[in-house]
């Protein structure tokens, strides 16, 4: 699981182009500011304010120095959504279907992560659904995805979002820059230099770690983080004693995220399938590979690719299936701008849990690993268990994958 290489190499594997954790942090902050300000919608002005106040180099490119960044952010906050000439509805029309799916999924995830940060009375008064994205903000995120893809990377970073904000016309972000006498053209020139620095640095800074990969690093499975005691503690909490390694727990972490992004309140077996592919993508993007002792039991993603399954296509099918399985969205504009997502649309501060069916699939995976004498429960055992689920089998069949052939190859693997 995980192939070390460039992001261009990863793109050739048919994986999804996604907003990485640095962008997600900005989106969560944007949601937080919109909710606290009781804004009618989340616009490019709010996104710009959070970007320049964040830790990214891209934000510093737009408003260099604390005085300029703080002044711009404070100016936007003081307006509280009022007094703008722009309606922030500038847009270039819909993007590619995969990009539209990613924007919706990222906004659901940002809303969910905002809810995870709420404690006690902080949840009081929080609306039941996330704030609506303005047309300009949606266009900005679509442009950022297109910018990353044009660069040949599957990772959308803050610098791609910054470029989209600077290039998007007739938006509140551009209006704010003009009013604060910040030159967008100069900022774009500085951003070009930042892009060149990133390209010339061997992309060492362009190796973002997903939440699942971060867990594996903190457990000492890939890379190193902390001291021996902290790594041992993380490994223990990640159920290494039960599964032989933290990998299965990391898949569960990615699966709950996939459930939220698809609009489900609980992670189903199909989310475990998506989580397996997501963790493989994340390891490749981060430039990590699992140690030799764990590699054989965690090649499920490679097996799926050999049978024609591609993460991007599978995610699109899973999202379409999830949306089709919920009731029609009401005509209320405040609701219709949010994809129907059941429980995942509430910022209740609760982590998505595995469903009964998903828990059973994990239990079956553990049993099969034990039956075959494997020292660790890996993704090959999990995939073998997931093939028994009707929803997973249906999704794979829709991608023209032969479930019987998949099962046969898994049964013949030495690690399985």
C-alpha positions in Angstrom: 0.0 0.0 0.0 1.4 3.4 -1.0 3.7 4.0 -3.9 6.6 6.5 -3.5 6.7 8.9 -6.5 5.8 12.3 -7.8 2.3 13.6 -7.7 2.3 13.2 -11.5 2.9 9.5 -11.0 0.0 9.4 -8.5 -2.2 11.2 -11.0 -1.6 8.3 -13.4 -3.2 5.9 -11.0 -6.7 7.3 -11.5 -6.9 8.7 -8.0 -9.1 11.7 -6.9 -7.9 15.3 -7.0 -8.7 16.6 -3.5 -8.3 19.5 -1.2 -5.5 18.6 1.2 -5.6 19.2 5.0 -4.1 22.7 4.7 -7.0 23.9 2.6 -9.5 22.0 4.8 -8.3 24.0 7.8 -9.0 27.2 5.9 -12.5 25.9 4.9 -13.3 25.0 8.5 -12.2 28.4 9.6 -14.4 29.9 6.9 -17.4 27.9 8.1 -16.7 29.0 11.7 -16.5 32.7 10.8 -19.7 32.5 8.7 -21.6 30.7 11.5 -20.4 33.1 14.2 -21.2 36.1 12.1 -24.7 34.7 11.3 -23.9 35.4 7.6 -26.4 34.6 4.9 -23.8 32.7 3.1 -20.1 32.0 3.1 -18.4 34.1 0.4 -15.0 34.8 -1.1 -14.5 37.6 1.4 -14.7 35.2 4.3 -12.4 32.7 2.6 -9.9 35.4 1.8 -9.9 36.7 5.4 -9.2 33.2 6.8 -6.5 32.4 4.1 -4.4 35.5 4.9 -4.7 34.9 8.7 -3.7 31.3 8.4 -0.2 29.7 8.4 0.2 29.1 4.7 2.8 30.9 2.5 0.1 31.6 0.0 -1.8 33.7 2.5 1.3 35.7 3.2 1.8 36.3 -0.6 -1.6 38.0 -0.8 -1.1 40.2 2.3 2.5 40.2 3.4 3.1 41.0 7.1 0.8 41.0 10.1 -0.2 44.6 9.6 -1.6 44.0 6.1 -3.1 40.5 6.8 -4.7 41.6 10.1 -6.0 44.8 8.5 -7.5 42.9 5.6 -9.1 40.3 7.8 -10.4 42.9 10.3 -11.8 45.0 7.5 -13.8 42.0 6.1 -15.0 41.0 9.6 -16.2 44.5 10.4 -18.4 44.6 7.3 -20.2 41.5 8.5 -21.5 40.7 5.0 -22.8 44.2 4.5 -21.8 47.2 2.3 -20.4 45.3 -0.6 -21.0 46.2 -4.2 -20.4 42.7 -5.4 -23.1 40.1 -4.8 -20.3 37.4 -4.8 -22.2 35.4 -7.4 -19.5 35.6 -10.1 -19.0 32.3 -11.7 -17.8 30.6 -14.8 -20.5 27.9 -15.0 -20.3 24.4 -13.6 -17.0 22.6 -13.6 -16.3 19.0 -14.4 -18.6 16.5 -12.6 -15.7 15.1 -10.5 -14.8 18.7 -9.4 -18.4 19.5 -8.5 -18.5 16.3 -6.4 -15.2 17.3 -4.7 -16.4 20.8 -3.8 -19.6 19.5 -2.3 -17.7 16.7 -0.4 -15.1 19.1 0.9 -17.8 21.5 2.2 -19.5 18.6 4.0 -16.2 17.6 5.5 -15.5 21.2 6.6 -18.9 21.4 8.3 -18.3 18.1 10.0 -14.8 19.1 11.3 -16.3 22.4 12.5 -18.8 20.4 14.6 -16.0 18.2 16.0 -14.4 21.3 17.5 -17.6 22.3 19.3 -17.8 21.6 23.0 -20.7 21.9 25.4 -22.6 25.2 25.2 -20.7 26.1 22.1 -23.2 23.9 20.2 -26.1 26.0 21.2 -27.5 28.2 18.5 -25.5 26.4 15.7 -27.7 26.0 12.6 -28.8 22.6 11.5 -27.2 22.9 8.1 -24.0 24.4 6.9 -23.9 27.9 5.5 -24.5 28.2 1.8 -21.5 28.8 -0.5 -21.8 31.8 -2.7 -21.5 31.3 -6.4 -18.2 33.0 -6.4 -16.8 30.9 -3.7 -17.9 27.7 -5.5 -16.3 29.0 -8.6 -13.1 29.8 -6.7 -12.9 26.2 -5.4 -13.6 24.8 -8.9 -10.8 27.0 -10.3 -8.4 25.8 -7.6 -9.1 22.2 -8.6 -8.6 23.0 -12.3 -5.3 24.9 -11.4 -3.9 21.9 -9.5 -4.9 19.5 -12.3 -3.2 21.8 -14.9 -0.1 21.7 -12.8 -0.2 17.9 -12.9 -0.9 17.3 -9.2 -3.8 15.6 -7.4 -3.3 17.8 -4.3 -5.1 21.1 -4.1 -3.1 23.3 -1.7 -3.6 26.8 -0.4 -1.6 28.3 -3.2 -4.1 27.0 -5.7 -6.9 28.5 -3.7 -5.0 31.8 -3.5 -4.5 31.9 -7.2 -8.2 31.3 -7.8 -9.2 34.1 -5.4 -6.8 36.5 -7.1 -8.0 35.6 -10.7 -11.7 35.5 -10.0 -13.4 38.7 -11.3 -16.3 40.6 -9.7 -16.0 38.9 -6.3 -16.0 40.3 -2.8 -12.5 39.1 -2.4 -11.3 41.2 -5.3 -13.3 44.1 -4.0 -11.7 43.8 -0.5 -8.3 43.8 -2.0 -9.0 47.0 -4.0 -10.5 48.7 -1.0 -7.4 47.8 1.1 -5.1 49.0 -1.7 -3.6 45.5 -2.1 -2.4 44.9 -5.7 -3.8 41.6 -7.0 -1.4 41.6 -10.0 1.6 42.0 -7.7 0.3 39.2 -5.5 0.0 37.0 -8.6 3.6 37.7 -9.5 4.7 36.7 -5.9 2.5 33.6 -6.2 4.3 32.7 -9.5 7.6 32.9 -7.6 6.2 30.7 -4.8 5.1 28.1 -7.4 8.6 28.2 -9.0 10.2 27.7 -5.5 7.9 24.7 -4.9 8.7 23.2 -8.3 12.5 23.7 -7.7 12.5 22.3 -4.2 11.8 18.7 -5.2 8.3 19.1 -3.9 9.4 18.3 -0.3 6.9 20.8 1.0 4.2 19.3 -1.3 3.9 16.1 0.5 0.7 16.7 2.6 -0.3 14.0 5.1 -3.9 13.0 5.5 -5.3 12.3 8.9 -4.9 8.5 8.4 -1.2 8.9 7.3 -0.6 11.3 10.2 -1.8 8.6 12.6 0.5 6.0 11.0 3.5 8.4 11.3 2.7 9.1 14.9 2.5 5.4 15.6 5.9 4.9 14.0 4.6 2.8 11.1 5.8 5.2 8.4 8.4 7.9 9.2 9.0 9.0 12.7 7.2 11.4 15.1 7.6 12.0 18.8 9.5 9.7 21.1 9.3 6.0 21.6 6.7 6.2 24.3 4.4 8.5 22.4 4.7 6.2 19.3 3.9 3.1 21.4 0.9 4.9 23.0 -0.5 5.9 19.6 0.1 2.4 18.2 -1.8 0.9 21.1 -4.8 3.3 20.8 -4.8 2.5 17.1 -5.6 -1.1 18.0 -2.2 -2.6 17.0 -2.6 -5.2 19.7 -5.9 -6.3 18.1 -5.0 -6.0 14.4 -1.2 -6.5 14.5 -0.6 -2.9 13.1 -2.4 0.5 13.0 -3.2 0.1 9.3 -6.7 -1.2 9.7 -7.5 1.6 12.2 -6.1 4.2 9.7 -8.5 2.7 7.1 -11.3 3.2 9.5 -10.3 6.8 10.0 -10.4 7.4 6.2 -13.6 5.5 6.0 -15.4 7.7 8.4 -14.2 10.7 6.4 -15.5 9.1 3.2 -18.9 8.6 4.8 -19.1 12.3 5.8 -18.0 13.3 2.3 -20.7 11.1 0.8 -23.3 12.6 3.2 -23.7 9.5 5.4 -24.0 9.7 9.2 -22.5 6.3 9.7 -19.7 4.6 7.8 -21.0 1.6 5.7 -19.0 -1.2 4.1 -18.7 0.8 0.9 -16.9 3.5 2.9 -14.4 1.0 4.1 -13.7 0.2 0.5 -13.4 3.9 -0.3 -11.2 4.3 2.8 -8.8 1.6 1.7 -8.3 3.4 -1.6 -8.1 6.8 0.1 -5.4 5.6 2.5 -3.4 4.2 -0.5 -3.7 7.6 -2.3 -2.7 9.5 0.9 0.4 7.4 1.4 1.5 7.9 -2.2 0.8 11.7 -2.0 2.8 11.9 1.2 5.7 9.9 -0.3 5.4 7.0 2.2 5.4 3.3 1.8 4.5 0.7 4.4 7.4 -1.3 5.9 8.2 -4.6 4.2 6.6 -6.6 7.0 3.2 -5.0 6.4 3.3 -4.7 2.6 2.1 -8.1 1.6 -1.1 -7.9 3.7 -2.0 -4.4 2.4 -2.0 -4.6 -1.4 -5.8 -4.5 -1.8 -5.6 -1.2 -3.8 -3.1 -2.7 -6.2 -5.4 -5.7 -6.7 -8.3 -3.4 -7.3 -6.4 -1.5 -9.9 -5.4 -4.7 -11.7 -9.1 -5.4 -12.1 -9.8 -2.0 -13.6 -11.1 -0.2 -10.5 -10.0 3.4 -10.2 -10.5 5.5 -7.1 -11.9 8.6 -9.0 -14.6 6.7 -10.8 -15.5 4.6 -7.7 -15.9 7.8 -5.6 -18.1 9.4 -8.2 -20.3 6.3 -8.3 -20.5 6.1 -4.6 -21.5 9.7 -4.2 -24.2 9.4 -6.9 -25.5 6.3 -5.2 -25.6 8.1 -1.8 -27.4 11.1 -3.1 -30.0 8.9 -4.9 -30.7 7.0 -1.8 -32.0 10.0 0.3 -35.2 11.9 -0.1 -35.5 14.8 -2.5 -34.1 18.0 -1.2 -36.7 20.7 -0.1 -37.0 23.8 -2.2 -35.8 26.0 0.6 -32.7 27.8 -0.8 -30.9 27.5 2.5 -31.3 23.7 2.2 -31.1 23.1 -1.5 -27.6 24.5 -1.7 -26.4 21.6 0.4 -26.4 18.1 -0.9 -28.8 15.8 0.9 -26.7 14.1 3.4 -28.7 12.9 6.3 -27.0 13.0 9.6 -23.7 14.2 8.2 -25.3 17.7 7.5 -25.5 18.4 11.3 -22.6 20.0 13.1 -23.2 18.0 16.3 -19.6 17.4 17.2 -19.9 13.6 16.9 -17.6 11.4 15.0 -19.1 9.3 12.3 -19.3 5.7 13.5 -19.1 2.3 11.7 -22.4 0.8 11.0 -23.3 -2.7 12.2 -22.6 -4.0 8.7 -19.2 -2.3 8.6 -18.3 -3.5 12.1 -19.1 -7.0 10.9 -16.9 -6.7 7.9 -14.0 -5.7 10.1 -14.7 -8.6 12.4 -14.7 -11.0 9.4 -11.4 -9.5 8.2 -9.9 -10.3 11.6 -11.2 -13.8 11.5 -9.9 -14.5 8.0 -6.4 -13.1 8.9 -6.4 -15.5 11.9 -7.5 -18.5 9.8 -4.7 -17.9 7.3 -2.1 -17.4 10.0 -1.4 -13.8 9.1 0.4 -11.8 11.9 -1.5 -8.6 10.9 -5.0 -7.8 9.7 -4.5 -6.0 6.4 -6.5 -4.5 3.5 -6.4 -7.8 1.6 -8.4 -9.4 4.5 -10.7 -6.4 4.7 -11.4 -6.4 0.9 -12.0 -10.2 1.0 -14.6 -9.6 3.7 -16.1 -6.6 1.9 -16.8 -8.6 -1.2 -19.5 -10.4 0.7 -21.4 -7.1 1.1 -24.1 -6.6 -1.6 -23.5 -2.8 -1.8 -19.8 -3.2 -2.3 -20.3 -6.0 -4.9 -22.8 -3.8 -6.7 -20.5 -0.8 -6.8 -17.6 -2.8 -8.1 -19.8 -4.5 -10.7 -20.8 -1.0 -11.9 -17.1 -0.3 -12.5 -16.9 -3.5 -14.6 -14.9 -5.4 -12.0 -15.3 -9.1 -11.8 -16.0 -9.8 -8.1 -15.3 -13.6 -8.6 -12.0 -12.9 -10.2 -11.1 -10.4 -7.4 -12.0 -13.0 -4.8 -9.9 -15.6 -6.6 -6.8 -13.4 -6.7 -7.2 -12.4 -3.0 -7.4 -16.0 -2.0 -4.1 -16.8 -3.8 -2.1 -13.9 -2.3 0.7 -15.0 0.1 -0.2 -12.1 2.5 -3.9 -13.2 2.6 
